Structures are given as structure tokens and as C-alpha cells.
Amino acid sequence: MKLVIAPDSFKESLSAEQVASAIAGGWRSVYPQADIHLCPMADGGEGTVDAVLAATGGERRELSVRGPLGQPVQAHWGWLENGQAVIEMAAASGLHWVEPAQRDACITTSYGTGELILAALDAGARRIILGIGGSATNDGGAGVLEALGARLLDGQGQPLAAGGAALASLQRIELDGLDPRLAQVEVLVAADVDNPLCGPRGASHVFGPQKGASVAQVEQLDRALGHYADVVAAALGEDVRDVPGVGAAGGLGFAARAVLGARFRPGIELVAELSGLAQAVQGADLVITGEGRLDGQSLHGKTPVGVARIAQAAGVPVIALAGSLGEGYQRLYEAGIDAAFSLAPGPVTLEQAMRDAHVQLQSRAADIARLWRLAARRR
């Protein structure tokens, strides 16, 4: 039989490549001769670079950049032989770089992500794929623009302090210093949300609290982003604050769309395209996908649903494995997933589940393979 394994990572537990390998190990314990194709996936957030490199054989590059709180962090990005660079914002400006007690959405900066873009330009990139999930920031991408040569000035002509709150003092944005190489590069943003920049569904209200913003700070940041959008619109003659997706990553989507001219694509679509998933599923008997948690929200751009749509188009059944199944996961059956299973063998703590994920993935995959073999015998 031919099996395609295309999971996302299990956050803070296993990479997508490790998840795929564990599932393959369990399946081979029952079907030693199976033709297994590993296609690690991601949706634009943490793990995107590794998933693409695992599928394409590109080069992982390291760079010390400015972290969300201004501290040096060791980030990574991917280089593909065809002149494409793959960058995930989380590597430089991700929430995992900030301890919970230090999270402050008012002051975190996306500057380090801009430094990764500069590194890609230095390497000669003609196309930059920018995954913007998992950010610690709410600065509207201002830090990225500054790293790329823009100047954001207050009423006294002084550069703004880092962070989203400082945008309330913005009086002028100067874009003539932007790196000229940007004009020759295609920027594709891989995102899994469609939020606008401001308002009840905007960056601050929806994502600010998980980045440390209080109720009062959410309102402060939302007003600051609105003012920022006013200044940018006046400079460019176009207002994109309501374009779906510009609220992603604390508003980095806004800067990418307004200033860098980026196009938006669902992250899973881009990763699947780079990984050749559509070709891999042709002639397959089964696809296994999964991620750390599956629930009703997984319908909105998450990896398993994206994988299921590609498999469904090829007429291939899909099984999903998850660390846990949350409320509304049954809705995934309407999106092309034929069955979903949780890994937990019984009541366990989150720490236990994360620690034992590799073993449980193998066990559950073997269980499914046994059921598959039984069904095959009855046909």
C-alpha cells in the first residue's frame, strides 16, 4: 500500500518531521513493506521553515538578530536553490522568546524579522515566503520596516521607541530609505487568519491578550495601530487596514501588504505547494495528518484541513491524529477528514502527553494499521 504522512508539528513537543517519523514507525510495525511518503507540513507559524526544508532539501541558515524585547536571539531561515527564501516570523520575533512574566505587547518589536529579510536579500532572494504565525509583537510590523530602512518619527523628528504603544506618537513615516532590492522581490505572506488591523477582530483585541496585553492596553494598542494606519495611508495614498489578514502577527501583515506589496496565501497551501503534497497523494491509499489539538477552530486555515482538501481532490481518505480532540472536532468530517483519533491512552497531564507524544503516535498509528489490515482482509 501507499501511505502519505503529512502532519503539522505538535507544538512544544515534536516537530512535524518527528511526528511524521513516529507515525511511519508505527505503521511499518504492521506493514513493513508499505510505500510511505513523509511530507511534514506547517501553516506559516513555528515549524514552517523546517517543514519546507525537510521536503525540499534546502539549506537552513542561522543568524543572530534582535529579539522581541531587543535581546539577541539565534534565529534561522531557509534557502532554496531556486532563489526562494523561507522565513518564519516566530524564529526571530516569536512568543517563545519571551518568558510569560515578561510578556508586554506594548513594547515588543518585530525588528529581528526584518533582519532575516535583509539576510535573504543579501543571499540574492527573488522570492521571499514569510510565515507570520506565533508572534510576540503588536507593532504593526513597524520594527520590520525600520530594519529594512524606513524611518518612523515623532513630532520632534526623533525615531520612535520600539513597540506598538509608541505608534501613538508617530507623526511621519519616511520610506525613501527602504532597501531598493525589495522592489525586485516577490513577497508572499503565509498566514492562517483573516483579521483586519483594527477593531473588535483586529490584531490587538484578538491576539493582544495572549501577548501580555491587559484590557486597557488592548484599547491603547488598537488606537495606536489605527493612528499608524492613518499615517501610512497618508504617505502611500492607500488604506489597507481592512484587508483580510493584515491583522496577522500583531499587524505585520499590514506592513507587508501596505509597504512591501505582499500577496497573501493560506500558509498550508504554500507549504503544500513547496512540498509537492498534491503530487505525493496521487495513487495513495491513505493520508494521515494531524497536529497537537483538533477542534472546531481547526477549520480556519489549520494544517489538517488543508491536507484533507488536497487528499479529497485526489479521492484519498484521510485520518487525523491529535494530542487532544476539542469541542467541535466532529465538524472536521465535513471538511474531508474521515476519522480523527486522540493520542491520550487515558487521563494524563499536559506534561505527560507532551513527553510521551512520540510513543503514543507510534502506538496509535499501529492500531490504525491493524484496523486497516483487518478491513483489507474482509474486502
PyMOL commands that set and color helices and strands:
alter all, ss='L'
color gray80, all
select helices_A, chain A and resi 16-28+48-56+89-93+95-97+100-102+111-122+142-147+165-169+180-184+203-207+209-211+215-236+248-258+267-275+277-281+296-299+303-313+329-335+350-355+357-378
alter helices_A, ss='H'
color red, helices_A
select strands_A, chain A and resi 2-5+35-38+59-66+72-80+84-88+127-131+151-153+172-174+186-191+263-266+286-294+318-325+339-342
alter strands_A, ss='S'
color yellow, strands_A
deselect
rebuild
show_as cartoon
